[in-house]
Amino acid sequence: MKPLFLSLLTFCTVLSFAQVEVDSATTAKLQATQMGNMYRGAVSFNAGGVTGIFGVTYDYFITNHWRLESGIGYAGFGFGFDYFPWKIERQTMRFRINLRNSVQLATFWKGINHYLGFGFTHFAVQRINFGIDAGISYIHSYSSFTPYYYSYGTNTTLPFTIFGNIKLGYRFSFRVMKRKKQLERGMTSE
């Protein structure tokens, strides 16, 4: 009886340590979806930027300093890059430099827009991002690199204009959502 009891106790102990290892490995995998203690991905609503007048973008941090974005909206679609000189973290506001390229499809404004902007993004604790930026924009036609010229006052034409973006986003992770769904169903493996 005593050897059976010791065998059962040993089996339960080994099983519980193995479960801790599985949970630790799963936790490490899920933490890899974070950057600066935040989820890497976000869906954002934009006024300006790569979406034209307004639209939706998907943003993804590839490092603590670089973010990619692609979006579509009313009168345009495009992609862009953001560079954060200081490491991103939750509950901080960070300066950023961005380069965006978009195709503008509005009837009053057609062309390809290249935009270099400077702005700030606030990363709130509640997984909300808020960003604003402005910069110079170079817009040209689809068929050539010849710029559109903008009139500012009397007899002044410039190939550049001012462009901006206001962004409100929500951070999330597909892997964490998948894991949560698995746990709700009672599944423990990925």
Phi, psi and omega in degrees: 000318181298316178296325178294317178297315179295321178296316179296318179296318178296316179300314180296321179295313179297319180298318180292322176295321178296321179295321177298319178298317179297314180295322178294320179294319178296317179298318178297319178296318181291326178292337177291345177277001183250156178220121182063035183061029177226156174293148183285325186264155176205147171252130185232146171261134188235147164243112185091202178072213185286348185269000184091240182278311173206157181172200185234140175232156169251124181248142181217125176279121176268335171216183177289353183237342185241134177232137174258150174215147172219146185203168178216148180192195178290120175077018175175170173207160180176193180215165180197173179229141173239139175242126178253111182298330178251146183303137180281146177207158176295152177057040176225158171249131183235139173288146178216155174241132182228153174232122182233145176230132180214155175257120181264128186244005181295148181295331180270354187202091181248138178157185178252130186250126173247127192226125175248115185234164177227136182192196183227149173230134175254128179254101184281161179296325185279025178067024177256137174247142171226127181223152177214139178206164177208156180183192182268146183232137177243115183245133178224169182287169179294326189267343180214169179267007178293126186284157165282143178255137182250138179266128176238102182076210184265129174059026178240122175232138181228147177280356182244156174221172178267136181224154181212178182206136170239131188227134174232119187228166178233123181276143179201175177221128177296322181294319179292320178297319179297315180296320179298318179297320178296318180294323178294329179275352180090012179270141181248345180260156180270000000 
